[in-house]
């Protein structure tokens, strides 16, 4: 049986914490901790990409993919 929807305009807005809680834990396989991102310098440059990749112990091919993406991003401009 489905729940009735509240009348328009009477819905309770969820707080950010309630939204996060409703999402639950990630359960679909691999994920990275944010240690590399948290320790990274500000901005986006080749040095930053190389530093994050190093902290994550990524393979050379992954670093090359990230650098390729960075070059494409830089060509795109603002």
C-alpha positions in Angstrom: 0.0 0.0 0.0 1.4 3.5 -0.9 1.4 6.4 1.4 -0.8 9.4 0.6 1.1 12.5 -0.5 0.7 15.6 1.7 -1.4 18.4 0.3 0.7 20.8 -1.9 2.4 23.5 0.2 2.3 21.4 3.4 5.3 19.2 2.7 7.9 19.3 5.4 11.3 20.4 4.1 14.1 18.0 5.0 17.2 19.4 6.6 20.6 18.6 5.0 21.3 16.0 7.8 17.9 14.3 7.2 18.7 14.1 3.5 22.1 12.6 4.1 20.7 10.2 6.6 18.0 9.1 4.1 20.6 8.3 1.5 22.3 5.7 3.6 25.7 4.1 3.2 27.4 3.4 -0.1 26.9 -0.3 -0.8 27.7 -0.8 -4.5 31.4 -1.8 -4.5 34.6 0.2 -4.4 35.0 3.8 -3.3 37.9 6.0 -2.3 38.4 7.7 1.0 38.8 11.5 0.6 42.3 11.5 2.2 44.0 12.5 -1.1 41.4 15.2 -1.9 41.5 16.6 1.7 45.3 16.9 1.6 45.4 18.4 -1.9 46.5 22.0 -2.6 43.8 24.4 -3.8 43.2 24.9 -7.5 43.5 22.6 -10.5 46.8 22.2 -12.2 49.1 19.4 -13.4 51.0 19.4 -10.1 47.8 19.0 -8.1 46.6 16.2 -10.4 50.0 14.4 -10.0 50.0 14.9 -6.3 46.5 13.5 -5.8 47.3 10.5 -8.1 50.5 9.8 -6.1 48.6 9.9 -2.8 46.1 7.4 -4.2 48.9 5.2 -5.5 47.3 5.2 -8.9 48.8 3.4 -11.9 50.6 5.4 -14.6 47.9 4.8 -17.1 45.3 6.4 -14.7 47.5 9.4 -14.2 47.9 9.8 -17.9 44.0 9.7 -18.3 43.6 12.3 -15.6 46.3 14.6 -17.3 44.6 14.1 -20.6 41.3 15.2 -19.1 42.9 18.2 -17.5 44.3 19.3 -20.8 40.9 19.0 -22.4 39.4 20.9 -19.5 42.0 23.7 -19.9 41.3 24.0 -23.7 37.6 24.4 -23.0 38.2 27.6 -21.1 35.7 29.3 -18.9 
